[in-house]
Amino acid sequence: MLSGVLSSARAVQVNIAIMRIFTRLRSFLVMESSLSDRISKLEDGTNKLFKVVFERLDSIEDEAPILKPNRKKIGLKSRN
């Protein structure tokens, strides 16, 4: 406020710098809110997609064949 009242060259430069900072802060605020909207839309889309994927995985799991308990197992053998 004082830089707006004073008439020295330094006060004018300070006043200009303050105005530039406020306009930059306003643009950051607008950019942040638009990014927030984009992120929330992205979250909604991925939540819907994951819901569909997990529902389909559950349905596949229900249709999976039941393996015999005495089948020959594959893979590495543990030392017990």
Biopython code that builds the backbone (N, CA, C, O; Angstrom):
import numpy as np
from Bio.PDB.StructureBuilder import StructureBuilder

atoms = [
    (1, "MET", "N", (0.836, -1.196, 0.000)),
    (1, "MET", "CA", (0.000, 0.000, 0.000)),
    (1, "MET", "C", (0.873, 1.249, 0.000)),
    (1, "MET", "O", (0.567, 2.235, -0.670)),
    (2, "LEU", "N", (1.943, 1.195, 0.745)),
    (2, "LEU", "CA", (2.812, 2.354, 0.831)),
    (2, "LEU", "C", (3.490, 2.621, -0.503)),
    (2, "LEU", "O", (3.712, 3.775, -0.872)),
    (3, "SER", "N", (3.827, 1.535, -1.240)),
    (3, "SER", "CA", (4.490, 1.736, -2.529)),
    (3, "SER", "C", (3.570, 2.419, -3.536)),
    (3, "SER", "O", (4.058, 3.031, -4.486)),
    (4, "GLY", "N", (2.260, 2.332, -3.357)),
    (4, "GLY", "CA", (1.324, 3.024, -4.236)),
    (4, "GLY", "C", (1.203, 4.496, -3.917)),
    (4, "GLY", "O", (0.852, 5.292, -4.788)),
    (5, "VAL", "N", (1.486, 4.869, -2.688)),
    (5, "VAL", "CA", (1.364, 6.263, -2.260)),
    (5, "VAL", "C", (2.652, 7.040, -2.527)),
    (5, "VAL", "O", (2.614, 8.199, -2.938)),
    (6, "LEU", "N", (3.779, 6.394, -2.293)),
    (6, "LEU", "CA", (5.059, 7.076, -2.494)),
    (6, "LEU", "C", (5.317, 7.300, -3.977)),
    (6, "LEU", "O", (4.831, 6.545, -4.819)),
    (7, "SER", "N", (6.076, 8.331, -4.290)),
    (7, "SER", "CA", (6.294, 8.651, -5.702)),
    (7, "SER", "C", (7.743, 8.485, -6.131)),
    (7, "SER", "O", (8.136, 9.023, -7.166)),
    (8, "SER", "N", (8.540, 7.761, -5.371)),
    (8, "SER", "CA", (9.936, 7.562, -5.778)),
    (8, "SER", "C", (10.012, 6.463, -6.836)),
    (8, "SER", "O", (9.074, 5.685, -7.009)),
    (9, "ALA", "N", (11.130, 6.413, -7.532)),
    (9, "ALA", "CA", (11.318, 5.405, -8.585)),
    (9, "ALA", "C", (11.307, 3.998, -8.000)),
    (9, "ALA", "O", (10.759, 3.073, -8.599)),
    (10, "ARG", "N", (11.907, 3.844, -6.845)),
    (10, "ARG", "CA", (11.936, 2.527, -6.192)),
    (10, "ARG", "C", (10.526, 2.089, -5.781)),
    (10, "ARG", "O", (10.182, 0.916, -5.926)),
    (11, "ALA", "N", (9.710, 3.011, -5.272)),
    (11, "ALA", "CA", (8.343, 2.680, -4.872)),
    (11, "ALA", "C", (7.518, 2.255, -6.083)),
    (11, "ALA", "O", (6.693, 1.347, -5.982)),
    (12, "VAL", "N", (7.731, 2.897, -7.214)),
    (12, "VAL", "CA", (7.024, 2.534, -8.438)),
    (12, "VAL", "C", (7.416, 1.129, -8.874)),
    (12, "VAL", "O", (6.556, 0.331, -9.246)),
    (13, "GLN", "N", (8.711, 0.822, -8.828)),
    (13, "GLN", "CA", (9.180, -0.511, -9.210)),
    (13, "GLN", "C", (8.628, -1.585, -8.267)),
    (13, "GLN", "O", (8.257, -2.673, -8.709)),
    (14, "VAL", "N", (8.574, -1.275, -6.966)),
    (14, "VAL", "CA", (8.017, -2.222, -5.995)),
    (14, "VAL", "C", (6.530, -2.431, -6.264)),
    (14, "VAL", "O", (6.041, -3.559, -6.202)),
    (15, "ASN", "N", (5.821, -1.367, -6.557)),
    (15, "ASN", "CA", (4.393, -1.467, -6.841)),
    (15, "ASN", "C", (4.159, -2.317, -8.088)),
    (15, "ASN", "O", (3.246, -3.143, -8.098)),
    (16, "ILE", "N", (4.953, -2.137, -9.129)),
    (16, "ILE", "CA", (4.821, -2.939, -10.352)),
    (16, "ILE", "C", (5.109, -4.411, -10.056)),
    (16, "ILE", "O", (4.402, -5.298, -10.534)),
    (17, "ALA", "N", (6.151, -4.660, -9.265)),
    (17, "ALA", "CA", (6.496, -6.044, -8.913)),
    (17, "ALA", "C", (5.370, -6.712, -8.121)),
    (17, "ALA", "O", (5.064, -7.884, -8.340)),
    (18, "ILE", "N", (4.762, -5.971, -7.214)),
    (18, "ILE", "CA", (3.652, -6.522, -6.419)),
    (18, "ILE", "C", (2.471, -6.872, -7.316)),
    (18, "ILE", "O", (1.869, -7.933, -7.157)),
    (19, "MET", "N", (2.134, -5.993, -8.255)),
    (19, "MET", "CA", (1.019, -6.258, -9.168)),
    (19, "MET", "C", (1.302, -7.481, -10.040)),
    (19, "MET", "O", (0.406, -8.291, -10.280)),
    (20, "ARG", "N", (2.546, -7.619, -10.516)),
    (20, "ARG", "CA", (2.897, -8.793, -11.322)),
    (20, "ARG", "C", (2.791, -10.077, -10.519)),
    (20, "ARG", "O", (2.336, -11.100, -11.030)),
    (21, "ILE", "N", (3.210, -10.022, -9.264)),
    (21, "ILE", "CA", (3.118, -11.214, -8.405)),
    (21, "ILE", "C", (1.658, -11.600, -8.190)),
    (21, "ILE", "O", (1.319, -12.781, -8.251)),
    (22, "PHE", "N", (0.794, -10.624, -7.941)),
    (22, "PHE", "CA", (-0.618, -10.943, -7.726)),
    (22, "PHE", "C", (-1.268, -11.520, -8.985)),
    (22, "PHE", "O", (-2.076, -12.444, -8.896)),
    (23, "THR", "N", (-0.922, -10.987, -10.146)),
    (23, "THR", "CA", (-1.505, -11.554, -11.371)),
    (23, "THR", "C", (-0.973, -12.961, -11.619)),
    (23, "THR", "O", (-1.712, -13.823, -12.095)),
    (24, "ARG", "N", (0.286, -13.203, -11.308)),
    (24, "ARG", "CA", (0.849, -14.548, -11.466)),
    (24, "ARG", "C", (0.193, -15.527, -10.481)),
    (24, "ARG", "O", (-0.102, -16.667, -10.838)),
    (25, "LEU", "N", (-0.030, -15.075, -9.251)),
    (25, "LEU", "CA", (-0.706, -15.927, -8.264)),
    (25, "LEU", "C", (-2.127, -16.262, -8.719)),
    (25, "LEU", "O", (-2.589, -17.389, -8.547)),
    (26, "ARG", "N", (-2.812, -15.285, -9.296)),
    (26, "ARG", "CA", (-4.164, -15.534, -9.793)),
    (26, "ARG", "C", (-4.149, -16.565, -10.918)),
    (26, "ARG", "O", (-5.012, -17.441, -10.970)),
    (27, "SER", "N", (-3.169, -16.463, -11.822)),
    (27, "SER", "CA", (-3.089, -17.443, -12.912)),
    (27, "SER", "C", (-2.756, -18.830, -12.380)),
    (27, "SER", "O", (-3.264, -19.825, -12.895)),
    (28, "PHE", "N", (-1.905, -18.910, -11.352)),
    (28, "PHE", "CA", (-1.621, -20.209, -10.727)),
    (28, "PHE", "C", (-2.871, -20.799, -10.094)),
    (28, "PHE", "O", (-3.099, -22.006, -10.170)),
    (29, "LEU", "N", (-3.671, -19.961, -9.478)),
    (29, "LEU", "CA", (-4.900, -20.437, -8.850)),
    (29, "LEU", "C", (-5.867, -20.989, -9.896)),
    (29, "LEU", "O", (-6.482, -22.033, -9.682)),
    (30, "VAL", "N", (-6.003, -20.298, -11.018)),
    (30, "VAL", "CA", (-6.878, -20.764, -12.093)),
    (30, "VAL", "C", (-6.344, -22.074, -12.668)),
    (30, "VAL", "O", (-7.112, -23.006, -12.910)),
    (31, "MET", "N", (-5.032, -22.148, -12.886)),
    (31, "MET", "CA", (-4.429, -23.359, -13.426)),
    (31, "MET", "C", (-4.600, -24.526, -12.448)),
    (31, "MET", "O", (-4.874, -25.651, -12.865)),
    (32, "GLU", "N", (-4.439, -24.260, -11.162)),
    (32, "GLU", "CA", (-4.575, -25.308, -10.151)),
    (32, "GLU", "C", (-6.001, -25.838, -10.096)),
    (32, "GLU", "O", (-6.210, -27.042, -9.948)),
    (33, "SER", "N", (-6.976, -24.955, -10.213)),
    (33, "SER", "CA", (-8.366, -25.419, -10.166)),
    (33, "SER", "C", (-8.712, -26.231, -11.408)),
    (33, "SER", "O", (-9.459, -27.206, -11.319)),
    (34, "SER", "N", (-8.178, -25.843, -12.568)),
    (34, "SER", "CA", (-8.452, -26.630, -13.775)),
    (34, "SER", "C", (-7.762, -27.981, -13.702)),
    (34, "SER", "O", (-8.321, -28.982, -14.149)),
    (35, "LEU", "N", (-6.554, -28.027, -13.146)),
    (35, "LEU", "CA", (-5.870, -29.313, -12.959)),
    (35, "LEU", "C", (-6.616, -30.197, -11.972)),
    (35, "LEU", "O", (-6.692, -31.413, -12.145)),
    (36, "SER", "N", (-7.160, -29.580, -10.945)),
    (36, "SER", "CA", (-7.931, -30.338, -9.963)),
    (36, "SER", "C", (-9.158, -30.965, -10.611)),
    (36, "SER", "O", (-9.494, -32.115, -10.325)),
    (37, "ASP", "N", (-9.828, -30.214, -11.485)),
    (37, "ASP", "CA", (-10.988, -30.752, -12.200)),
    (37, "ASP", "C", (-10.581, -31.908, -13.109)),
    (37, "ASP", "O", (-11.268, -32.927, -13.170)),
    (38, "ARG", "N", (-9.455, -31.748, -13.817)),
    (38, "ARG", "CA", (-8.987, -32.808, -14.714)),
    (38, "ARG", "C", (-8.622, -34.067, -13.932)),
    (38, "ARG", "O", (-8.911, -35.178, -14.376)),
    (39, "ILE", "N", (-7.999, -33.902, -12.788)),
    (39, "ILE", "CA", (-7.618, -35.058, -11.976)),
    (39, "ILE", "C", (-8.848, -35.771, -11.446)),
    (39, "ILE", "O", (-8.886, -37.001, -11.432)),
    (40, "SER", "N", (-9.851, -35.030, -11.010)),
    (40, "SER", "CA", (-11.062, -35.670, -10.497)),
    (40, "SER", "C", (-11.789, -36.424, -11.604)),
    (40, "SER", "O", (-12.334, -37.500, -11.358)),
    (41, "LYS", "N", (-11.805, -35.875, -12.824)),
    (41, "LYS", "CA", (-12.417, -36.587, -13.946)),
    (41, "LYS", "C", (-11.639, -37.851, -14.270)),
    (41, "LYS", "O", (-12.231, -38.889, -14.566)),
    (42, "LEU", "N", (-10.321, -37.769, -14.214)),
    (42, "LEU", "CA", (-9.478, -38.933, -14.468)),
    (42, "LEU", "C", (-9.706, -40.006, -13.410)),
    (42, "LEU", "O", (-9.770, -41.192, -13.736)),
    (43, "GLU", "N", (-9.829, -39.606, -12.153)),
    (43, "GLU", "CA", (-10.099, -40.562, -11.076)),
    (43, "GLU", "C", (-11.442, -41.248, -11.289)),
    (43, "GLU", "O", (-11.555, -42.460, -11.104)),
    (44, "ASP", "N", (-12.454, -40.491, -11.674)),
    (44, "ASP", "CA", (-13.773, -41.080, -11.922)),
    (44, "ASP", "C", (-13.708, -42.113, -13.039)),
    (44, "ASP", "O", (-14.286, -43.194, -12.932)),
    (45, "GLY", "N", (-13.001, -41.772, -14.107)),
    (45, "GLY", "CA", (-12.879, -42.690, -15.234)),
    (45, "GLY", "C", (-12.142, -43.958, -14.857)),
    (45, "GLY", "O", (-12.551, -45.054, -15.242)),
    (46, "THR", "N", (-11.054, -43.821, -14.102)),
    (46, "THR", "CA", (-10.297, -45.018, -13.714)),
    (46, "THR", "C", (-11.067, -45.854, -12.710)),
    (46, "THR", "O", (-10.966, -47.080, -12.727)),
    (47, "ASN", "N", (-11.826, -45.223, -11.844)),
    (47, "ASN", "CA", (-12.640, -45.996, -10.894)),
    (47, "ASN", "C", (-13.671, -46.842, -11.634)),
    (47, "ASN", "O", (-13.878, -48.006, -11.293)),
    (48, "LYS", "N", (-14.316, -46.265, -12.640)),
    (48, "LYS", "CA", (-15.288, -47.024, -13.432)),
    (48, "LYS", "C", (-14.614, -48.171, -14.168)),
    (48, "LYS", "O", (-15.138, -49.284, -14.220)),
    (49, "LEU", "N", (-13.437, -47.887, -14.739)),
    (49, "LEU", "CA", (-12.705, -48.912, -15.478)),
    (49, "LEU", "C", (-12.275, -50.055, -14.566)),
    (49, "LEU", "O", (-12.440, -51.222, -14.921)),
    (50, "PHE", "N", (-11.727, -49.735, -13.394)),
    (50, "PHE", "CA", (-11.309, -50.782, -12.467)),
    (50, "PHE", "C", (-12.494, -51.593, -11.962)),
    (50, "PHE", "O", (-12.368, -52.796, -11.732)),
    (51, "LYS", "N", (-13.635, -50.951, -11.791)),
    (51, "LYS", "CA", (-14.820, -51.682, -11.362)),
    (51, "LYS", "C", (-15.194, -52.733, -12.398)),
    (51, "LYS", "O", (-15.506, -53.872, -12.049)),
    (52, "VAL", "N", (-15.163, -52.353, -13.669)),
    (52, "VAL", "CA", (-15.477, -53.300, -14.744)),
    (52, "VAL", "C", (-14.444, -54.419, -14.788)),
    (52, "VAL", "O", (-14.800, -55.589, -14.930)),
    (53, "VAL", "N", (-13.165, -54.065, -14.667)),
    (53, "VAL", "CA", (-12.106, -55.078, -14.725)),
    (53, "VAL", "C", (-12.250, -56.071, -13.588)),
    (53, "VAL", "O", (-12.156, -57.277, -13.815)),
    (54, "PHE", "N", (-12.473, -55.601, -12.379)),
    (54, "PHE", "CA", (-12.584, -56.506, -11.241)),
    (54, "PHE", "C", (-13.852, -57.351, -11.301)),
    (54, "PHE", "O", (-13.845, -58.504, -10.871)),
    (55, "GLU", "N", (-14.931, -56.794, -11.824)),
    (55, "GLU", "CA", (-16.138, -57.602, -11.992)),
    (55, "GLU", "C", (-15.884, -58.740, -12.985)),
    (55, "GLU", "O", (-16.318, -59.871, -12.765)),
    (56, "ARG", "N", (-15.188, -58.437, -14.065)),
    (56, "ARG", "CA", (-14.893, -59.484, -15.054)),
    (56, "ARG", "C", (-13.923, -60.507, -14.491)),
    (56, "ARG", "O", (-14.058, -61.699, -14.768)),
    (57, "LEU", "N", (-12.953, -60.070, -13.710)),
    (57, "LEU", "CA", (-12.042, -61.028, -13.078)),
    (57, "LEU", "C", (-12.786, -61.944, -12.104)),
    (57, "LEU", "O", (-12.491, -63.136, -12.024)),
    (58, "ASP", "N", (-13.738, -61.396, -11.376)),
    (58, "ASP", "CA", (-14.537, -62.216, -10.464)),
    (58, "ASP", "C", (-15.357, -63.238, -11.232)),
    (58, "ASP", "O", (-15.486, -64.381, -10.795)),
    (59, "SER", "N", (-15.911, -62.843, -12.368)),
    (59, "SER", "CA", (-16.704, -63.792, -13.151)),
    (59, "SER", "C", (-15.819, -64.881, -13.754)),
    (59, "SER", "O", (-16.238, -66.035, -13.841)),
    (60, "ILE", "N", (-14.606, -64.533, -14.169)),
    (60, "ILE", "CA", (-13.679, -65.535, -14.690)),
    (60, "ILE", "C", (-13.266, -66.498, -13.583)),
    (60, "ILE", "O", (-13.129, -67.700, -13.814)),
    (61, "GLU", "N", (-13.071, -65.972, -12.396)),
    (61, "GLU", "CA", (-12.669, -66.808, -11.263)),
    (61, "GLU", "C", (-13.740, -67.845, -10.941)),
    (61, "GLU", "O", (-13.422, -68.970, -10.556)),
    (62, "ASP", "N", (-14.986, -67.476, -11.095)),
    (62, "ASP", "CA", (-16.078, -68.415, -10.828)),
    (62, "ASP", "C", (-16.104, -69.536, -11.868)),
    (62, "ASP", "O", (-16.522, -70.653, -11.563)),
    (63, "GLU", "N", (-15.664, -69.246, -13.085)),
    (63, "GLU", "CA", (-15.698, -70.232, -14.157)),
    (63, "GLU", "C", (-14.391, -71.022, -14.286)),
    (63, "GLU", "O", (-14.301, -71.915, -15.127)),
    (64, "ALA", "N", (-13.382, -70.714, -13.475)),
    (64, "ALA", "CA", (-12.082, -71.367, -13.577)),
    (64, "ALA", "C", (-12.207, -72.844, -13.199)),
    (64, "ALA", "O", (-12.978, -73.193, -12.305)),
    (65, "PRO", "N", (-11.452, -73.710, -13.877)),
    (65, "PRO", "CA", (-11.531, -75.134, -13.545)),
    (65, "PRO", "C", (-10.918, -75.412, -12.176)),
    (65, "PRO", "O", (-9.973, -74.746, -11.753)),
    (66, "ILE", "N", (-11.469, -76.396, -11.505)),
    (66, "ILE", "CA", (-10.954, -76.788, -10.200)),
    (66, "ILE", "C", (-9.836, -77.795, -10.430)),
    (66, "ILE", "O", (-10.027, -78.791, -11.128)),
    (67, "LEU", "N", (-8.677, -77.541, -9.850)),
    (67, "LEU", "CA", (-7.519, -78.395, -10.055)),
    (67, "LEU", "C", (-7.547, -79.569, -9.089)),
    (67, "LEU", "O", (-8.054, -79.458, -7.973)),
    (68, "LYS", "N", (-7.004, -80.680, -9.525)),
    (68, "LYS", "CA", (-6.931, -81.868, -8.685)),
    (68, "LYS", "C", (-5.955, -81.611, -7.543)),
    (68, "LYS", "O", (-4.933, -80.954, -7.741)),
    (69, "PRO", "N", (-6.254, -82.119, -6.354)),
    (69, "PRO", "CA", (-5.367, -81.859, -5.216)),
    (69, "PRO", "C", (-4.033, -82.604, -5.327)),
    (69, "PRO", "O", (-3.034, -82.150, -4.768)),
    (70, "ASN", "N", (-3.995, -83.745, -6.041)),
    (70, "ASN", "CA", (-2.754, -84.513, -6.126)),
    (70, "ASN", "C", (-2.061, -84.344, -7.478)),
    (70, "ASN", "O", (-1.411, -85.276, -7.953)),
    (71, "ARG", "N", (-2.184, -83.212, -8.085)),
    (71, "ARG", "CA", (-1.572, -82.962, -9.385)),
    (71, "ARG", "C", (-0.071, -82.755, -9.224)),
    (71, "ARG", "O", (0.412, -82.448, -8.135)),
    (72, "LYS", "N", (0.655, -82.927, -10.315)),
    (72, "LYS", "CA", (2.091, -82.705, -10.302)),
    (72, "LYS", "C", (2.325, -81.196, -10.359)),
    (72, "LYS", "O", (1.922, -80.528, -11.312)),
    (73, "LYS", "N", (2.972, -80.680, -9.340)),
    (73, "LYS", "CA", (3.187, -79.243, -9.240)),
    (73, "LYS", "C", (4.438, -78.852, -10.010)),
    (73, "LYS", "O", (5.390, -79.624, -10.118)),
    (74, "ILE", "N", (4.413, -77.641, -10.541)),
    (74, "ILE", "CA", (5.559, -77.137, -11.293)),
    (74, "ILE", "C", (6.203, -75.986, -10.507)),
    (74, "ILE", "O", (5.572, -75.388, -9.636)),
    (75, "GLY", "N", (7.448, -75.691, -10.823)),
    (75, "GLY", "CA", (8.113, -74.581, -10.170)),
    (75, "GLY", "C", (9.272, -75.051, -9.319)),
    (75, "GLY", "O", (9.675, -76.213, -9.374)),
    (76, "LEU", "N", (9.804, -74.125, -8.527)),
    (76, "LEU", "CA", (10.935, -74.449, -7.675)),
    (76, "LEU", "C", (10.477, -75.199, -6.443)),
    (76, "LEU", "O", (9.388, -74.959, -5.922)),
    (77, "LYS", "N", (11.319, -76.111, -5.981)),
    (77, "LYS", "CA", (11.012, -76.879, -4.779)),
    (77, "LYS", "C", (11.665, -76.196, -3.590)),
    (77, "LYS", "O", (12.816, -75.766, -3.666)),
    (78, "SER", "N", (10.935, -76.098, -2.505)),
    (78, "SER", "CA", (11.483, -75.496, -1.300)),
    (78, "SER", "C", (12.163, -76.560, -0.448)),
    (78, "SER", "O", (11.799, -77.734, -0.518)),
    (79, "ARG", "N", (13.132, -76.169, 0.345)),
    (79, "ARG", "CA", (13.843, -77.095, 1.234)),
    (79, "ARG", "C", (13.200, -77.043, 2.611)),
    (79, "ARG", "O", (13.540, -76.173, 3.412)),
    (80, "ASN", "N", (12.318, -77.917, 2.891)),
    (80, "ASN", "CA", (11.658, -77.979, 4.211)),
    (80, "ASN", "C", (12.092, -79.171, 4.986)),
    (80, "ASN", "O", (11.637, -79.375, 6.111)),
]
sb = StructureBuilder()
sb.init_structure("model")
sb.init_model(0)
sb.init_chain("A")
sb.init_seg("    ")
for serial, (resi, resn, name, xyz) in enumerate(atoms, 1):
    if name == "N":
        sb.init_residue(resn, " ", resi, " ")
    sb.init_atom(name, np.array(xyz, "f"), 0.0, 1.0, " ", f" {name:<3s}", serial, name[0])
structure = sb.get_structure()
